[in-house]
Amino acid sequence: MKGFLSLLLICISSASACPHLCTCNGSQVDCSSRSLTSSSLPTRFPAGTTELYLHNNVLTHLPNGLLDNLPSLRQVSLHNNSWVCDCGVLYLRAWLLSHPAGLRSHTGVNCSSPPDLRGRLVVYLTEDEVLESCHYWYCDLALVSQVCLFVFVMVQAALLVALIVFLRRFERLSREARRTTEESFTAGEGQKENYYSPLEGSSI
């Protein structure tokens, strides 16, 4: 029973602990101006957070579900970040759409890329625009894959040509060695015949 209570206290304290690299003041969590990226962003915030400041960082997207377990959250600042409006922005867009447009969280949340969406407010992006940016990213990936495949095929072709050249050279060397062996054998037989011929004449 004591072990269960201890585990429960640890879970409660971890859930209410201030995230690393952030400062907390009551229910306010300030993670602004920390040069945080989407990968270095804390994975959870205290459950009682009412205000969350994430502005002036280098965030490109929010991890899925990051803000879902904060029922008391009333204000989020997300401006001055490097939001990439591809498939990764879908969660942020859905979260913004599910909250009143008058919230401060909607202000300054602009796309930094791709080029055709730069400067657009994330909350006003249509689903087709986001999916089109996903297709744009997939096209780049497909192009890179094709280039890698072409390089791989060229390397394989070069190795095949080198193998063919090596086999032909090996075959030529084998023929020359076989011919040299045959010539040496023939010369040896001739010397034997020349050696035995005088002996036969003298015995007669």
Disulfide bonds with the S-S distance in Angstrom:
Cys18-Cys24 2.08
Cys22-Cys31 1.97
Cys85-Cys111 1.90
Cys87-Cys134 1.91
